[in-house]
Amino acid sequence: MRLRERTLGKALVAAVGALAVAACSPPGATESAFASTAAPQVHPESGLTVIPLTVTTADGKRHEFRVEVAASAAQQARGLMFRTAMGADEGMIFPREDDPRESSFWMRNTVIPLDIIFIGPDRRILNVAANAVPYSETPVPSVGAAGAVLELNGGRAAELGIKAGDKVDW
């Protein structure tokens, strides 16, 4: 019994030591808050699942994002309302693959300007509504049936050269 207790004690000391080293590591030495792991990632503010999403532009440039998935009707109705900030490579995806349709979004209770990117069932961008105005209740429409809608920080699509026809994978 004493040998087992000593072995467990050594394992506990090693585990605590590893945690102490990780906690004392300099910034940037560990993976980001949304780095991939075996368990699904969850956004700390919304509680939504976070997944990787890639946009490939017509000239072959790839832009990687970490996006929250607004899967349910309630999650889609709330969207990014009341959010005061979002990281440069973060966003929210509203999947509608089972029911692609012409769509429109508004900015009710949305504090930050957004690029609203409508994605066709073939996962190609239909249109980009750039810099949607915070709090506006004016509908921002898709140009055709959207199988998903992606929201990024306002101006980010132009900054990265993201346009209609680009490919989106998630």
Sequence and secondary structure as in RCSB ss.txt:
>XXXX:A:sequence
MRLRERTLGKALVAAVGALAVAACSPPGATESAFASTAAPQVHPESGLTVIPLTVTTADGKRHEFRVEVAASAAQ
QARGLMFRTAMGADEGMIFPREDDPRESSFWMRNTVIPLDIIFIGPDRRILNVAANAVPYSETPVPSVGAAGAVL
ELNGGRAAELGIKAGDKVDW
>XXXX:A:secstr
 HHHHHHHHHHHHHHHHHHHHHHHS TTSS  TT   SS EE TTT  EEEEEEEE TTS EEEEEEEE  SHHH
HHHTTTT     TTEEEEEE TTS EEEEE  TT  S EEEEEE TTSBEEEEEEEE TT  S EEEEEEESEEE
EEETTHHHHHT  TT EEE 
